[in-house]
Amino acid sequence: MHLYVDLKEHGYPIYIERGVLEKADEKIKEVYSGKRIFIISDDHVFSYYGEQLKEILSRSYMCSEVIIPHGEPSKSFDTLPTVYASLLKERITRTDLIVALGGGVVGDLAGFIAATILRGVPFVQIPTSILAQVDSSVGGKVAVDLPQGKNLVGAFYQPKLVLIDPNVLDTLPERYIVDGMGEVIKYGCIKDAVLFNKLEEYGSFDKMKEHMTEVISTCVDIKRRVVEADEFDLGERILLNFGHTLAHTIEQQFHYERESHGEAIAIGMYQITRIAEEKGLTKPGETERIRRVLGMYGLPVQAHLSIDCLTDAMKLDKKTLDAKLKVVLLHEIGNAYTYPTDIEFFSGEREV
């Protein structure tokens, strides 16, 4: 599957194909004519695919790597000086290329480093988790976390190319599969009732797995169209944040150590739809459909947290525009909209 994100001079191709990792050097040649590549990866992913990718890229390029510890805590300011220092020690220039090999943490961090070192070095995304393949590798949002919240410092910096190989998902631990399914279900909820229906029919990841390339392509195509319409996240792109208003605050509450991102999104999607349905803002019965599908793919629907714990963090949410909190709700599954409100939207709730 070959898609193209049409952002004029910042446009780029996306290849979704089993085995495309083996062709990484050929695909990169289409968008990059330099001589040196720096791979940024984490210790887990690099142990599986790092040496293989280096060998493939070394057919055409001088290639070296910078390895960070796996996990959300690496996506912080504390990590940046070490990575910058490693790249500068190797005398990186603006004619070199950074390749992000990993999940969402690596993609976000490597993209932020590419956007900021030497005022911008080109980069390529090779996502290795479901979450990164269907969502975070496409669209150019790059960022690091602050103690006050997730992704609060970042940029819009588009990659030159995205290479998505569903085969790499075979080495994913089960929790990362569950994590990624939170984002897949999100796309069905906001934009594609047909996708949601298929996820209901499959009923489990094992049955869905043979359709993985199609599912990834469907999600990426939705993301592509939304990004083309709203590159800088001021309009329709906010719909991609369905469930995130609560999710980010849940993650922050436990310092990114309890719920994974996809698990937190699942809780956020269910809880926000439950509240909206009670207020008459969502078609009756949709909350139960979402709960059932989340359960099929091993995702939670409750954090067992007092809502008071979360509302302060919501005030820092990037979806708070013009003193209004923009929550993403569903008219019905497959049809999302933004609803300007404030923290009072959650009043009366004791627990989520």
Secondary structure as UniProt FT lines:
FT   STRAND          2..5
FT   HELIX           8..10
FT   STRAND          12..16
FT   TURN            18..19
FT   HELIX           20..23
FT   HELIX           24..29
FT   TURN            30..31
FT   STRAND          36..42
FT   HELIX           43..45
FT   HELIX           46..50
FT   HELIX           51..57
FT   TURN            58..60
FT   STRAND          62..68
FT   HELIX           72..74
FT   TURN            77..79
FT   HELIX           80..89
FT   TURN            90..91
FT   TURN            94..95
FT   STRAND          97..102
FT   HELIX           104..116
FT   HELIX           117..119
FT   STRAND          123..127
FT   HELIX           130..131
FT   HELIX           132..136
FT   STRAND          141..146
FT   TURN            147..148
FT   STRAND          149..156
FT   STRAND          161..164
FT   HELIX           166..171
FT   HELIX           174..191
FT   HELIX           193..202
FT   HELIX           205..208
FT   HELIX           209..211
FT   HELIX           212..229
FT   TURN            231..232
FT   HELIX           236..241
FT   TURN            242..243
FT   HELIX           244..253
FT   TURN            254..256
FT   HELIX           261..278
FT   TURN            279..280
FT   TURN            284..285
FT   HELIX           286..296
FT   TURN            297..298
FT   HELIX           308..314
FT   TURN            315..316
FT   TURN            318..319
FT   STRAND          320..321
FT   TURN            322..323
FT   STRAND          324..332
FT   TURN            333..334
FT   STRAND          335..341
FT   HELIX           343..346
FT   TURN            347..348
//
